Amino acid sequence: MFHIALHEPKMPANTGNIIRLCANNGCSLHLIEPLGFDFEEKKLRRAGLDYHDLSNVKRYPDYASFKAAMGDRRIFACTTKGSSSYAGAQYAADDVLLFGSETSGLPDSILAQFTPEFRIRIPMMPNNRSLNLSNAVAVISFEAWRQQQFAGGC
């Protein structure tokens, strides 16, 4: 299945929601530190409910460690600075969907590592900044899963 990666997430409730999402769509979740919260924080546990046991969550001390662990997997940078719509991408099982923090998105130093076709965005109305992180993860991950005919789902 797919991999969802969060680069330096700041809000525990969003990460908790994404843990729950990953438990339900079969994605692995990768958290790239530093995190903006304690992993045991009450808001994280409340949002993730009892889904921690049903999800696959890994943590990395930095982006370089995460990138090395991903090996040859394709990585899509999901960003408001993307040049392509997420709906036009052709996803393959085992692809990685990388999202930036709620407050600043992905750093330019990371975005510069991606060619335009691997920098994807969710279309929005003009003059709006961004969607909530957990909503953006849901939109893009479910499109990727839909393209795989919801493999493994019921």
SEKE-970111 format. One record per residue: residue number from 1; residue in three letters; chain; x, y, z of N, C-alpha, C in turn. Coordinates in steps of 0.001 Angstrom, whole numbers, padded with zeros to 6 digits. Example, Ala and Ser with C-alpha at 12.3 -4.5 7.8 and 13.67 -1.06 7.14 Angstrom:
BEGIN
- pos,code,unit,n.x,n.y,n.z,ca.x,ca.y,ca.z,c.x,c.y,c.z
- 1,ALA,A,013190,-005690,007800,012300,-004500,007800,013200,-003300,007800 .
- 2,SER,A,012850,-002250,007080,013670,-001060,007140,012900,000030,007870 .
//
This chain:
BEGIN
- pos,code,unit,n.x,n.y,n.z,ca.x,ca.y,ca.z,c.x,c.y,c.z
- 1,MET,A,000846,-001179,000000,000000,000000,000000,000887,001236,000000 .
- 2,PHE,A,000279,002377,000073,000975,003652,000006,001611,004016,001336 .
- 3,HIS,A,002497,005001,001262,003159,005540,002444,002815,007021,002531 .
- 4,ILE,A,002432,007454,003710,002182,008868,003969,003288,009347,004892 .
- 5,ALA,A,003911,010453,004531,004986,011013,005346,004628,012444,005730 .
- 6,LEU,A,004812,012757,006999,004579,014105,007504,005916,014694,007940 .
- 7,HIS,A,006305,015772,007297,007564,016442,007632,007299,017467,008729 .
- 8,GLU,A,007829,017203,009904,007754,018096,011055,006334,018573,011363 .
- 9,PRO,A,005388,017640,011555,004022,018065,011888,003994,018801,013226 .
- 10,LYS,A,003097,019767,013340,003036,020622,014527,001832,020350,015425 .
- 11,MET,A,000727,019889,014869,-000528,019800,015625,-000899,018349,015913 .
- 12,PRO,A,-000975,018004,017194,-001244,016607,017542,-002585,016097,017036 .
- 13,ALA,A,-003606,016937,017018,-004920,016478,016553,-004880,016078,015080 .
- 14,ASN,A,-004156,016833,014251,-004035,016458,012839,-003331,015118,012694 .
- 15,THR,A,-002229,014943,013417,-001490,013686,013324,-002355,012533,013828 .
- 16,GLY,A,-003108,012753,014897,-004031,011720,015391,-005070,011348,014352 .
- 17,ASN,A,-005628,012358,013668,-006600,012085,012605,-005961,011285,011473 .
- 18,ILE,A,-004713,011606,011156,-004020,010916,010070,-003676,009481,010487 .
- 19,ILE,A,-003373,009255,011752,-003171,007880,012236,-004448,007077,012018 .
- 20,ARG,A,-005577,007663,012357,-006874,006989,012166,-007123,006739,010676 .
- 21,LEU,A,-006840,007733,009842,-007002,007586,008396,-006155,006435,007875 .
- 22,CYS,A,-004898,006387,008285,-003984,005335,007818,-004450,003951,008259 .
- 23,ALA,A,-005011,003856,009438,-005545,002574,009894,-006690,002127,009000 .
- 24,ASN,A,-007417,003084,008427,-008587,002753,007618,-008313,002641,006122 .
- 25,ASN,A,-007216,003228,005638,-006946,003067,004208,-005692,002227,003947 .
- 26,GLY,A,-005101,001686,005004,-003992,000754,004845,-002642,001369,004568 .
- 27,CYS,A,-002526,002686,004678,-001242,003346,004436,-000344,003241,005668 .
- 28,SER,A,000954,003227,005412,001934,003356,006492,002167,004846,006712 .
- 29,LEU,A,002384,005228,007973,002622,006630,008295,004060,006806,008762 .
- 30,HIS,A,004731,007803,008211,006115,008115,008541,006158,009543,009088 .
- 31,LEU,A,006668,009706,010296,006761,011017,010935,008222,011448,010970 .
- 32,ILE,A,008494,012598,010372,009855,013123,010291,009999,014214,011345 .
- 33,GLU,A,010911,014009,012264,011110,014926,013392,011913,016156,012965 .
- 34,PRO,A,011832,017219,013789,011182,017259,015089,009669,017416,014961 .
- 35,LEU,A,008957,016798,015882,007510,016936,015961,007205,018160,016819 .
- 36,GLY,A,006103,018795,016569,005717,019972,017342,004936,019617,018591 .
- 37,PHE,A,005008,018368,019032,004242,017898,020182,004890,016634,020706 .
- 38,ASP,A,004497,016243,021893,004936,014989,022489,004083,013883,021886 .
- 39,PHE,A,004702,012811,021434,003966,011737,020771,002910,011102,021681 .
- 40,GLU,A,003037,011279,022970,002060,010731,023920,001003,011761,024298 .
- 41,GLU,A,001013,012905,023652,000101,013988,024006,-001359,013545,023918 .
- 42,LYS,A,-002161,014036,024864,-003569,013652,024984,-004362,013939,023707 .
- 43,LYS,A,-004117,015077,023069,-004854,015425,021842,-004568,014426,020718 .
- 44,LEU,A,-003341,013950,020653,-002973,012950,019649,-003721,011647,019922 .
- 45,ARG,A,-003701,011211,021157,-004385,009960,021525,-005886,010071,021292 .
- 46,ARG,A,-006475,011225,021657,-007922,011409,021498,-008316,011351,020023 .
- 47,ALA,A,-007570,012048,019166,-007900,012071,017737,-007679,010712,017092 .
- 48,GLY,A,-006633,010005,017518,-006340,008690,016952,-007155,007581,017580 .
- 49,LEU,A,-007853,007921,018666,-008660,006959,019425,-007859,005692,019672 .
- 50,ASP,A,-008431,004568,019344,-007722,003309,019580,-007107,002764,018290 .
- 51,TYR,A,-006838,003637,017337,-006319,003200,016043,-004810,003031,016018 .
- 52,HIS,A,-004123,003433,017090,-002658,003286,017118,-002260,001832,016894 .
- 53,ASP,A,-003019,000902,017464,-002699,-000520,017313,-002990,-001038,015908 .
- 54,LEU,A,-003834,-000333,015166,-004228,-000773,013831,-003425,-000082,012728 .
- 55,SER,A,-002503,000787,013104,-001744,001532,012105,-000259,001212,012223 .
- 56,ASN,A,000456,001527,011160,001902,001304,011090,002568,002673,011061 .
- 57,VAL,A,003128,003102,012206,003733,004419,012330,005221,004271,012623 .
- 58,LYS,A,006045,004973,011834,007492,004985,012047,007946,006425,012190 .
- 59,ARG,A,008986,006637,012980,009534,007979,013192,010987,008037,012738 .
- 60,TYR,A,011378,009212,012241,012733,009437,011734,013274,010721,012353 .
- 61,PRO,A,014556,010744,012696,015116,011948,013330,015232,013141,012396 .
- 62,ASP,A,015242,012903,011067,015386,013995,010103,015009,013496,008709 .
- 63,TYR,A,014946,014434,007769,014538,014105,006399,015525,013148,005730 .
- 64,ALA,A,016819,013332,005960,017824,012459,005331,017622,011002,005754 .
- 65,SER,A,017330,010764,007005,017087,009397,007492,015832,008807,006855 .
- 66,PHE,A,014797,009617,006765,013553,009177,006119,013817,008821,004660 .
- 67,LYS,A,014483,009723,003946,014746,009510,002513,015554,008234,002294 .
- 68,ALA,A,016542,007990,003130,017344,006772,003012,016486,005534,003244 .
- 69,ALA,A,015575,005604,004190,014700,004461,004497,013718,004173,003360 .
- 70,MET,A,013380,005173,002566,012426,004982,001473,013072,004315,000261 .
- 71,GLY,A,014378,004296,000198,015069,003626,-000901,014672,004188,-002246 .
- 72,ASP,A,014281,003300,-003170,013942,003705,-004540,012465,004016,-004742 .
- 73,ARG,A,011695,004092,-003671,010270,004404,-003826,010101,005802,-004436 .
- 74,ARG,A,009049,005953,-005239,008721,007278,-005774,008103,008104,-004655 .
- 75,ILE,A,008504,009362,-004573,007961,010270,-003566,007296,011438,-004283 .
- 76,PHE,A,006057,011731,-003883,005331,012894,-004375,005326,013944,-003273 .
- 77,ALA,A,005812,015139,-003568,005749,016252,-002632,004372,016896,-002785 .
- 78,CYS,A,003567,016828,-001749,002208,017377,-001769,002277,018782,-001180 .
- 79,THR,A,002047,019789,-002035,002332,021165,-001651,001446,022158,-002392 .
- 80,THR,A,001122,023249,-001731,000395,024315,-002412,001246,024943,-003508 .
- 81,LYS,A,002558,024684,-003482,003477,025203,-004504,003650,024222,-005657 .
- 82,GLY,A,002813,023193,-005693,002908,022189,-006738,002499,022717,-008083 .
- 83,SER,A,003008,022085,-009127,002706,022520,-010479,001692,021614,-011168 .
- 84,SER,A,001373,020469,-010563,000432,019517,-011151,-000678,019195,-010167 .
- 85,SER,A,-001870,018935,-010675,-002977,018511,-009817,-002749,017075,-009361 .
- 86,TYR,A,-003069,016804,-008116,-002961,015448,-007573,-003797,014464,-008387 .
- 87,ALA,A,-004888,014937,-008986,-005800,014060,-009722,-005201,013592,-011044 .
- 88,GLY,A,-004207,014297,-011555,-003580,013907,-012805,-002406,012958,-012643 .
- 89,ALA,A,-001950,012770,-011410,-000814,011873,-011164,-001252,010420,-011306 .
- 90,GLN,A,-000345,009596,-011780,-000582,008150,-011879,000181,007487,-010735 .
- 91,TYR,A,-000550,007035,-009729,000061,006475,-008534,000258,004968,-008682 .
- 92,ALA,A,001302,004485,-008062,001584,003050,-008013,001639,002627,-006550 .
- 93,ALA,A,001288,001371,-006304,001388,000847,-004943,002812,001063,-004449 .
- 94,ASP,A,002954,001432,-003213,004236,001666,-002546,004789,003068,-002778 .
- 95,ASP,A,004059,003943,-003484,004471,005340,-003609,004386,006018,-002244 .
- 96,VAL,A,005116,007124,-002117,005137,007911,-000885,004504,009263,-001163 .
- 97,LEU,A,003603,009682,-000281,002972,010992,-000345,003531,011814,000806 .
- 98,LEU,A,004344,012819,000492,005041,013620,001494,004346,014960,001684 .
- 99,PHE,A,004016,015266,002938,003331,016509,003290,004183,017304,004266 .
- 100,GLY,A,004120,018633,004170,004848,019502,005083,004048,019817,006322 .
- 101,SER,A,004624,020625,007184,003959,020987,008429,002783,021920,008161 .
- 102,GLU,A,001899,021982,009137,000700,022819,009028,001037,024300,008920 .
- 103,THR,A,002134,024715,009508,002446,026148,009566,003305,026650,008410 .
- 104,SER,A,004128,025772,007838,005040,026274,006804,005168,025376,005581 .
- 105,GLY,A,004485,024248,005558,004589,023356,004408,005967,022722,004324 .
- 106,LEU,A,006325,022268,003146,007648,021674,002938,008675,022772,002706 .
- 107,PRO,A,009851,022645,003307,010901,023657,003085,011344,023684,001624 .
- 108,ASP,A,011775,024851,001173,012256,025004,-000199,013408,024049,-000499 .
- 109,SER,A,014254,023779,000497,015391,022878,000285,014930,021463,-000051 .
- 110,ILE,A,013787,021055,000450,013234,019735,000120,012488,019806,-001205 .
- 111,LEU,A,011675,020845,-001399,010927,020984,-002660,011851,021016,-003868 .
- 112,ALA,A,013009,021590,-003705,013957,021700,-004819,014445,020333,-005301 .
- 113,GLN,A,014258,019300,-004502,014697,017952,-004872,013698,017233,-005788 .
- 114,PHE,A,012550,017862,-006032,011494,017218,-006809,011304,017905,-008150 .
- 115,THR,A,011179,017092,-009200,010851,017645,-010509,009379,018046,-010497 .
- 116,PRO,A,008962,018944,-011395,007585,019450,-011363,006501,018374,-011332 .
- 117,GLU,A,006673,017264,-012050,005612,016249,-012075,005459,015523,-010743 .
- 118,PHE,A,006438,015660,-009864,006348,015043,-008536,006049,016068,-007444 .
- 119,ARG,A,005701,017293,-007857,005215,018321,-006925,003737,018514,-007244 .
- 120,ILE,A,002890,017908,-006414,001454,017925,-006714,000697,018802,-005718 .
- 121,ARG,A,-000455,019263,-006172,-001271,020149,-005341,-002745,019818,-005482 .
- 122,ILE,A,-003514,020264,-004513,-004972,020143,-004553,-005505,021486,-005050 .
- 123,PRO,A,-006267,021494,-006141,-006826,022772,-006611,-007742,023380,-005542 .
- 124,MET,A,-007680,024692,-005412,-008504,025422,-004449,-008977,026723,-005094 .
- 125,MET,A,-009877,027369,-004418,-010321,028680,-004877,-009164,029671,-004747 .
- 126,PRO,A,-009123,030677,-005619,-008036,031666,-005557,-008000,032374,-004197 .
- 127,ASN,A,-006819,032806,-003819,-006580,033596,-002605,-006745,032826,-001302 .
- 128,ASN,A,-006871,031513,-001365,-006902,030702,-000152,-005535,030077,000043 .
- 129,ARG,A,-005141,029905,001318,-003794,029408,001611,-003674,027905,001445 .
- 130,SER,A,-004516,027151,002159,-004371,025694,002118,-005535,025026,002825 .
- 131,LEU,A,-005650,023724,002615,-006603,022909,003361,-005966,022486,004679 .
- 132,ASN,A,-006778,022010,005596,-006260,021389,006805,-005422,020187,006392 .
- 133,LEU,A,-004322,019956,007093,-003396,018883,006733,-004089,017524,006675 .
- 134,SER,A,-004877,017183,007674,-005501,015852,007656,-006498,015723,006511 .
- 135,ASN,A,-007160,016823,006136,-008053,016780,004979,-007274,016582,003685 .
- 136,ALA,A,-006150,017270,003550,-005327,017130,002348,-004796,015707,002216 .
- 137,VAL,A,-004353,015125,003322,-003868,013740,003293,-005002,012804,002852 .
- 138,ALA,A,-006201,013027,003363,-007341,012178,002993,-007647,012288,001499 .
- 139,VAL,A,-007703,013506,000985,-008038,013718,-000430,-007049,012986,-001333 .
- 140,ILE,A,-005768,013216,-001123,-004765,012656,-002025,-004598,011156,-001818 .
- 141,SER,A,-004598,010691,-000580,-004397,009250,-000347,-005572,008430,-000881 .
- 142,PHE,A,-006778,008962,-000790,-007912,008203,-001322,-007924,008199,-002847 .
- 143,GLU,A,-007433,009241,-003489,-007301,009201,-004953,-006267,008159,-005355 .
- 144,ALA,A,-005153,008120,-004644,-004123,007120,-004954,-004698,005711,-004767 .
- 145,TRP,A,-005430,005505,-003686,-006027,004195,-003420,-007105,003861,-004450 .
- 146,ARG,A,-007896,004871,-004844,-008937,004651,-005864,-008312,004142,-007150 .
- 147,GLN,A,-007155,004716,-007514,-006484,004273,-008738,-006030,002814,-008643 .
- 148,GLN,A,-005917,002301,-007447,-005562,000889,-007241,-006811,000040,-006993 .
- 149,GLN,A,-007979,000571,-007387,-009274,-000092,-007200,-009514,-000452,-005729 .
- 150,PHE,A,-009055,000405,-004818,-009219,000200,-003378,-008754,-001177,-002944 .
- 151,ALA,A,-007605,-001583,-003464,-007024,-002909,-003152,-006957,-003119,-001640 .
- 152,GLY,A,-007445,-004254,-001204,-007419,-004619,000206,-008588,-004089,001002 .
- 153,GLY,A,-009380,-003196,000421,-010534,-002621,001120,-011769,-003486,000939 .
- 154,CYS,A,-012784,-003118,001679,-014046,-003871,001517,-015200,-002929,001265 .
//
